[in-house]
Amino acid sequence: MKKTVLFVALLVASGYVFAQKKTTTSAIIGFDATTSLDALPKAENKTVIASLDTKTGKLAFEASVKGFNFENPKMQEHFNGKGWMDSEQYPTASFTGSIINLAKVNFTKDGTYNVEVAGYLTMHGVKQPVESRAVITVKGAAINASSKFNIKLSDYSINGGAVAAGKVSKEPVINVTAVF
């Protein structure tokens, strides 16, 4: 009897510990580098892996660079080529960071919470600090996180000819959403 009670207690405790870390394999990252000269440099990646630890506020995202889909196949080819993301040499882009003001979020109560996120974005072999505002929405058992921010392509040693020609924004908008 004691063994059964101990086993049940350990099982319940382990469920509580593991419930603090939420993961998904279908987060979405949008990339919008449109300019007045070209409205096509937009892509979306729907196969992003993401995790959120509700106890510590730690966040992580990882995306396969080849997973970004453009309307124009030629643009996708350029994006993955050596002059741009060089996805053969740098196959993934990732973010690791934390929710700075975690105390603002009650993960057990439905609501919308505005937070600050800080961490490091690694892309094209370059790791840079990133800070952004984010929105966390808790509804039932689901946690939805979203953020929108700009990056400077030059910070990541990305400066293809289309950037210089003004066909691609030097500071594209990145949209990240995940449902945990």
N, C-alpha and C positions, 0 to 999 in steps of 0.2 A: 504494500500500500504506500509506504514512504517513497519507494522508487517511482511509482506512478505519479504521485503528487509532485515530486521533484522534476520529473520529466515534463509534466504539463506546465509547471512554473517556468522552466527553461524555455519551452516552446513559446509560451506567451511573451516572455521577455525578449526572446530573439526576434519575434514578429514585430515588437515595438521598436527595437533597434534598427531593423532593416526598413521599417516604414518611414524612417526619417530621410532616407536617401531615395529620391525619385529619379527615374530614368525614362528616356524615350528614344526610339530609333526613327522617329518621323518628325523631328523638328524641321523648321523651314528657315532658310536664309535667302533673302532677296538682295540682289546687287543691281543698283540703278546708277549707271554712269552716263545717262543721256545728256545731251547738250542741245543748243539751238540748231546745230548743224546736223545732228543725228539722234533720232529717237529710238534707235534699235539697241544700244548697248544696255540691255536689261536681261537679267538671268535669275533663275530661281533654282534652289537645290532643296528637294523635299526628302532627302535621305540623310539628314544630319542627326548625329548621335548627341544627346544632351543629358546632363545630370544636374540635380539640385539637391543639396543636403539642407533640409528644412531646419535642422538644429544649428548648424554652423553658418549657413548662408553661402557656402561654397558652390560655385557654378562652373560647369565645363561644357564646351561644345566642340565637336570635331566634324569637319566636312571633307569629303573627297572633292578635290578641285574639279575632277572630271564629271562630278555630279551636277554641276551648274549647267542648266539648259537654256539656250538662247533660241529665239524664233528663227534666226538666220544661222544655218549650219556653218557658213563660212566664218561668222563672228565667233562661234563656239571653237572652231579650229584655231583661230588667231588667239583667243583667250587662253587656250591650253598650250600654245606654242612657246618656243624659247624666248621670243621677244616680249612675252607677257608673263603668265603664271608659271610656265615651264612645268606643267603637271607631271612630266616624267621624272624630273629631278625633285620636285616638291609636291608630292601627291596629296597632301592634306593641308588644311588651314584649321587652326584651333584657337580657342579662347579658354583661359583659366582665370578665375577671379572669385569675387565675393560680393554679396550684398552688403554695402557699407552700413546702412541704417536698418539692420535686420529687426530691431525692436519694434519698428513700425508695422511689421507684418504679423498677423495672427493666422497661422496656417490651419487652425481649427475652426475659424469663423468665416463664413461667406463674406466677401467684400472685395473692394478694389484698393490696392495699396501702391502708392508712388514711392519708388525707391531709387537709390543711387547704387550703381555697380562700378566696380573698378577691378582691373586685372590686366592681363597681357594677351594681346592678339599676336599669333605667330602665323605668318603668311610669306610665301616666297622665300623661306629660309630666314626671315627677319622677325625678331620679337620686339614689339613696341607696347608701351603702356597705353591703356584705353580706359576712359571714364565715360559713363553714359547714364542717362536716366532710363528707368525701366518701369513697367507696370506689371504688377502681379495681381491676378484675379483668382480668388478662391471661390469655388462653387461646388458644394458637395465634396466629393472625393477628388475632384479635378483641380489642378493648379495650372493656370495659364500664365506664361511669362512672355513679355514682348519688349523689344527695345529698338530704337531707330537712332542711328548715329552716322557721322561721316568719317572717312579715313582719307589720308593723303597718300596717293599711290607712290609718290616719291619717297615717303618714309619706309616703304617696303621694297625699294629699288625696282619699281615698276614704272617704266617710262617709254612705252612703245611709241611708234611713229604716229598712231592715231591720237595719242594724248597731245603731242606737240602740234598736230594739225587742228586740234580743237574738236575732233569728232568724238572723243571720249573725255568725260569729266575728270579733272585732276583730283577731285574730291568726291568720289561716288558715295551714295547713300546706301547704308547697309541696314536691312530690316531683319530682325531675328524674332521668331516666335516658336514657342514650344508648349505643348500640353503634356503635363506630367500626370 
